[in-house]
Structures are given as C-alpha cells and as structure tokens.
Amino acid sequence: MLYYLFEYLQQFDFPGTRLMNYITFRSGAALLLSLFIALVFGRKIIDRLQLMQVGEIIRDLGLEGQMQKTGTPTMGGVIIIISILVPCLLVGDLSNIYMLLMLIATVWLGTLGFCDDYIKVAKHDKEGMKGKFKIIGQVGLGLIVGLTMYFSPAITQRQVIPVKYTSDNVETVYLSQSQDVKSTQTTIPFVKDNNFDYAYLTEWLGPYAQAGGWVLFVLVVIVVVAATSNGANLTDGLDGLCAGTSAIICVALAIMAYLGGNVIYSTYLNIMYIPQSSELVVFMSAFIGALIGFLWYNAYPAQVFMGDTGSLTIGGIIAVFAILIHKELLIPILCAIFFVEDLSVMIQVAYFKYTKKKYGQGRRIFKMTPLHHHYQKPGNSGIQALIQSPVRAIPESKIVTRFWIVGIFLAVITFVTLKIR
C-alpha cells in the first residue's frame, strides 16, 4: 500500500513522495519488484514444491528428452501470480476500476488453474479438471469483465475528432478529443481511424442497436477470454515457450496501454483515448517482470513448470487486458501463436475423426499436436501424417527460440497494421 502512504505524506511535503504520481515511476517499480520476488522467492517456492513432491506427470510420447522431465515441480504459476499481486498491491491504485478488474482476473483464473493442477497431482490424473468446468470458469470471467465495462461509469473512452480551421484561405486540420462516452467501439487494423463499433452489426434493431452492440460485445469478450486462455494453456508444452512468448505479447500491450492512456500521445497519434486506463501499465509491468523472473527457472532445461495455474492465468490476463484497452480484435495477430496452437489441435482431431469414420482408420495432418510437438517428432516415423516436414526432429531449445522470434515479428506486424489504412 505504498501508493496510499506516499499520497498521504504528500500533504507534509515529504521529499520524493510525488514520484508515485508518475505512471512511469510506478511501472518501473512494479517491474523491479515483481522480478525480485520471482527470482528470490521463486527459488524457495520451487524447493517447497519439491519437498511436497508436486511433480509433473509425463506421458511417453516418444519425444527426445521428454521422460527426463518426469518429476519436475509443477504449479510454478504460483510464482507468477504472487509476483504480480504483491507489486500491484504495493504501488498500484486500488481504487482504479481497470486495476481491480485485472487483479480479479488474475485471482479468478489462478484459482481455476490451481484446482486443475491439484486434481492432477493429488489424484495422479493427467487429465485434471473436466474441460466443461474450465469453460464455465472462463465464461464467468468474461461475463464479469463485459458486464462491468457496460455498467461501470468509470469505464469510458474518447474519440479523436478532426476540427477544420480556415485562416487566410489556408485550411488547417486540428485533432481534438471528444467527451467521455460509453461506447462499444474498438480498434481494428487496416481501417481509416482504426475504429469499429459493434453496434454497426446490430443496426437492424433500430432504437435498440446500441444495447444489441453491448450484448454482442459481451459475447466477444467471453470468446476472447476462453480462446486466449486455452491457447496459452496449449502453448505451455516446451521449456520457456509460453512464458517467453507471453512476455513479448505483454510488452506490445503495455506500449498500447501507455499511448492510449495518455491524452497527449493519443491525440497526436490519432488513436482512441481511454481515461484512467494508464494504471494498466503498472499492472502489465508487474506481469512482465513476473514472466521474466519465472523464465529464469523455466528456461531449458526447466527447473519448474507453470502448470495450468500459470498458463490459464497468463492467457486470461492477456485477453482481459486487451479487452480493457479495446484492442481485443488485434489479438488474432498479436497472439497468433496461441491461436495456431489451438487450431492445430482442433484440425487434427476433426480430421482424425473424419478419416476414421470414412476409412475405418484415423489419419493425421500433423505428426503431433499442439503444433510445437510436430517439430519435435522426426518425419516418416511410422505415423500417417500429411505433413512430414521437418524430417529431422528439431531440438527443443531451438523450437522455443524460433517461436520467440515469430512472436516478436507478430508484435511488430500488429503495430504496422494500425498505420496501414
């Protein structure tokens, strides 16, 4: 609660207390605090998990070095969650609705993932919690976020509007901000002014078009939360893959939040301004620090796995964050790795069922899914797969590094698409 302590000390002109008024200072402090907590206390948490014999259950899938991971402590997502919550509670503004929603999302999905991991470890059940219960939890969070954005008067946005001014027969266009309004507008790429209103799709409802737009928005929120959370969960299959990829995504989202939460930058860049949303940068800084700190122990060869406690939480945080800054429709580009992992599993299962029904024997498109395992398995290995490339298995560390590079590329592309109109 350092934020409120410094705020109280300001009335006494105590030196240095006004630093807490600056988002950049508090964001830097949150990042350093979370990194420190993850590095120092992370080691203690890993040792504790080892004493409790909370080890990962590994199935033999015929992948190189896979069985050596048996017994590696799991549920390491606890490190990430603690490293997020403590800095946010210390230097965050807990009266800010955006900060509160992010903390709720973190605890909500962290609890869901913890329950899943606990079932796996306690009952030695690799499947863990039934999928329908995970979906119910994700839908519940989507409803909380979507309905809060609709009902809360503190969640508004402003649009940049051009104002023409003519002097001495010279026309000049100035950019200014409109008043705070409740709106279902969001940001999309390749479109002039980069704005799209969900109410456009419900204009057929006449006077109820805006209400219909909000209903559609809430449905989109639910889908985005569930898809991104599950995508991150599937991506967590190699040492450092999910944590590193997510850190890259989070840096991009933090930049967007900082620019969109600053009235000067948003006006200059002609982007949507979201009042009070700059507090999200503090949260995201803590999240980035937590991911980097966790990566210290999760990089190949991993000393700890995040488990569903971490992966479900990571995906959910990214989704909710993007929704709050009205960038949820950019997620298919920015988080393309998550969705490709998702799609690879869905395509594989659908094709296998189809071919089994038609030919009596199931066939595969990929050698193995999620997609990152496809690159681990050698081609022509006795598996009927349409895609045998690469013929030689790629080392795990190289696959992870290449996925990180693709993640950086996707982050850059996301920003580039916002300027292509």
N, C-alpha and C positions, 0 to 999 in steps of 0.2 A: 504493500500500500504506500510505497514511496511517493507515488504521484500525488496523493492527497496530503501527505506530510509536507512535501515541498510547497504545495499550493497553500497550506496553512502558514508556513514560515514566510511566505512572500509578504504578508502584511507587516512583518517585522523587518523587512528589507534585509533578510539574511542573505549573505553573498552566495551566488550560484544557484539559488532556488528557482530562478526564472528559466533555467535551462530546460526544465520539464515542460515548458510551454512549447518547445520546438519538437515537431514530429521527427525530424532527422536525428535529434539527440536521443529521444526515447527509443527510436527504432534501432539505432546503433547499440544502445544499452541493452535492449531486449535480445538482439542477436548475440552479443558477447556473453550475456548471462545464460542464454539457452545453450550456447556452445560449451561454456564452462560446466554447466550442470550435466550435459550429456557426456562430456569427456571424463569428468571426475566421478560423478555418482553413477554413470553408466557402468563403469568397471565393477562397482560394488553391487549393482543390480544383477549383472551377469554372474558374479560369484555366488550371489544368493540363489539365482535360478539353478545354478549347477548343484548347489547343496540340496535344493528341493527336487533335483532330478527331473526338471521340466525340460525334457529333451524332445527334439523333433522326431516324429515317426516317418521314416523314409521307406517308400516302396521301391523295389528294384525295377527300374525302367530300362536298364541296360545302357545307362549313360556313364561316360567316363568320370570317375571320381565321385559319383553320386552317393554310393553307400558309405563313403568316408565321412559324410555329413551326419550320419546317424548319431543321435545323442547330443548334437549341438543345441544349446539352450534356445528355446523359442519364447514367444511372448515378449520379445525385446521391444515391442511397440510401446511398452510402459515407459521406456526411457524417453521416447519421442514425446509422449503425452505429458509427462512430468516436466520435461524441458520446455514445453510450450506454456503450460499453465502457470508455472511459478513466475517467469518474467512478466507475463501478461498481468498477473495479479499484483506484481510489484510496481511496474511502470506504466500500465495501461489505464485508460479512463474507463472505469467500470460502469459509468452512467451512460456510456455511448451505446446505442442500440446495435450498431454494427459489431462492436467488440463482444457484446453479450451473446449475439447470435453465433459468432464464431466459437466462443467458449462452450456454448450449448452443443453445437455440432461436434466439437472435439470430444466432450464427455459422453455424448449420446452414442456416437459410433465407436468410441473407445470401449465403452461398456459392452456394446454388441459384439465387437471383435474379441474382447476378453472372455465373454461367455462361450464363444465358439472355440477359442483355444483351450479353455478349461475343460470343455467336454472332450476334446481330442486327447488331452493329456491325462485327465482323471479316468476316463473310460477306455483309453487306448483305442479310440475310434478316429481313424484318419479322416472320415467324412465330416465329423464335428456337427455343428448345429444344422438342422434341416434348412434347405435353401429358402423355403417359404417364410421362415421366421426372420431370416436376414432381409428378405424383400419387405416384409411388414415393417421392420425397423427402419429401413431406408425410406419407405413411403411415408412413415410417420415423421421423419426428419424433414422430408420435402414439404409436407403439409405445414409443419411448424414455420419453416422459413418462408414459404409462399404466402401463407395467411398473415404472418407478421408484417411482411412487406406491404400487404394490402391494407391492413388495419392501422398500423403504426403511423401517427402523424409525423414522426421524426424521420421517416424514410421518404425522401423526395428527390427530385432531380431538376436540373435546369438545362435548357437547350440554348445553344449558341444561335443567335439570330442576327442576320446581316442588316445593318442600318445604312441607307444611302444618304449621302450628304453632298450637295452641289454648291460649289463656290467658284465664282469667276468662270462659269461654264465648264468646270472640271468636276467630274463626278468621283467621289471617294466613297468606298465601302468600309464601314467600321463594323467590327464584331462586338456584340454585347450579349449579356446573359439575360434570359427571361426570369420570371418569378419562380419561386419554388412551387412545384406542382407534383401531384401524384400521377404517375404515368406508367404505361406498360411498354414504353419504348425501350429498345435495347440496341446494342451495337452489332452491325454485321459488316463483313468485308465487301469490297468491290462496288459499293453503292455510294453515290454522292451524299455527303453529310453523314454517311455511315450509320444511319438510324432506321430502325424498323419498328413499327407499332403492332403488337399482337392484335389490337382492335381492328386493324385493317382486314383481318381474316374473319371478323365477326360483324362486319358492316351490315350484313343481311338481317341482323337482329334489330336494326333501326335504333330506337332510343336506348336499347339495352346493349348496344355494341361495346361500350366501354366495360360494362360488367362481364360480358362474354369474353372480352380480351383478358380480363383478370383471371377468369376461370381457365382459359387456355394457358395463361402464363403459369398458374399453379401446377397444371398438368405437366408443362415443360420442365418446371423445377423438379418435380418428382422423378421424371425420366432421366434428367441430367444427373441428379444425385445418385440414383441407383446404377446407372450405366458407368459413371466415372468411378464410383466406389468399387464396383465389381471389376472394372478394368484394371484398377490399381492392384486389386487382390490377385488377379490372374498374372499380372506382370511380376509379382513378387515370387520369382522362381529361381533366380540366379543371384549369387552374392553381389550386393550393391546395385542391382539393376533398378529396383523400384525406388530406393532412396535417392540415387543419383539422378535418375530421370525426373523424379518429382521436384528435386531441388532446382533443376533448370527451369521447369514449368513455373515454379513459385517465384523465381527472380523476375520472369516476364510479367507475371500477375502483379507483383509488388510495384513494378515500374508503372503499369497501367493504373493501379490504385493511387499512386502518388500523383500522377499527372491529372487524373480525373477528380481527385480530391482537392486540387489547388485551383482556385478560381482564375488566377492569372495564367497559369500554364494551359488550362483547359480552354480558356477564351482564345489565347494566342494560337493554339493548335487546332482550334475549331472542333473540339470534342465535348462530349457530354460531361457536365459538372455535377457531381453528387455531393451535396453539403454533408459535412461531418464524417464522410467516408475515409478521410485521410487517416483516421485512427486504425483502419485496417492494415496500414503499412507497419504499424507497431506489431500487430499480431503476426503478419507474414514474416517479418524479420525474425521473430522468435521461432517461427516454424522452420525457416531456412537454417537458422543456427542449430536447431534440434536435428534436422536431417543430416547436416554436415557432421555434427558430433556423432550421430548414430553410425554414419558411414565409416567413421574411424574404426569401428569394431565390426561392421558388416561387410567391408570390402574383402575381396577374395584373398585368402581363404577366410570365410566368415567365422567370427567367434560367437556370434549370436544372430538369430533370425528374428525379424519383427513379428512374424505370425499375423493372424487376422487382426490382432489387437492394433497393429500398426498399419497394415495395408488397407483395411476398410476405412480406418480413420483418415489416412492420407488422401485417398480418393474422395472421400466425403468433404474434407476441408477444402480441397481444390475446387470441387463443384460448387459448394456454398459460397466460397469467396468470389468465384467468377460470376455467380448469380447476383450477389450483392452489389458488384460494380457494373452490372448489366453487360457482361461480356460472355454470357453463357453460350451464345451461338458461335463464339470463336473457339470453344473447346474442341470441336472435331478436328481443327487444325493443330492447335497448341498441344492437345493431349492425344494426338493421332496414334501414338504408340499404344496407349491404353486401349483404344477402340479397335486397333488392328489385332491386338491380343484377344479381345472379346470376340471379334468377328471370326478369327481363325478357329476358335473352339466351336462357335455356332455352325460355321460352314462344314467343319469336319464331322460333327455329329449328324447334321442334316444329310450330308452326302453318304455317310456310312449307313444310316437307316434306310435311305432310298435304295442304295445298291443291294443291301441285304434283302430288302423286300422284292426287288426286281430280279436279282441273280442268285439269291439264296446265300450269298456270302458278301459281307460288308467290305467295302473298299475305302481307301483314304485318299485325300488330296495332299495333305502334308504328312511327312514322316511321323510327326508327333506334334501335339498342341498342348499348351499355348505355343505360339509361334517361336519363342526363343528356344524351346526344346527341339524344334525342327532343325536348327543349325547345329545342335549338339550331337545329333544322331547321324552316322555315316549313311550315304545313299546305297542303294542296292543291297540292303541288309536283310533281305527276306520279307520286308514289309511292302505290301501292294500300295504304293503311293504314286499319285500322278506326278508330283514334284520330287525328284530325287536329288536335285542340286541343293547344297554342295555335296559332292560325292564323299569328300573327306570331312570328318567332324571338325568343327571349329572350337578351339579352346574356350572355356567359359569366360575367362577374363577378357578375351578379345571380343566376344559377343557383347559383353556388357559395355565395353568402351565404345564399340561401334553404335550401340543403341544410344549412348550418351551423345555421340556426335550427331546422330539423327535428331535427337531431342533439341540440341542447340539450333540445328538447321530449321526445325519446325517453329521454334520460338522466333527466329529472325523472320521467317516467312509470315508468321502471324502479324508482326508489326508492318511488314511490307504491304500486305493485303489491305491494310487500313488506309494506305495512301494511294492505292490503285483505284480510281473511281471512274 
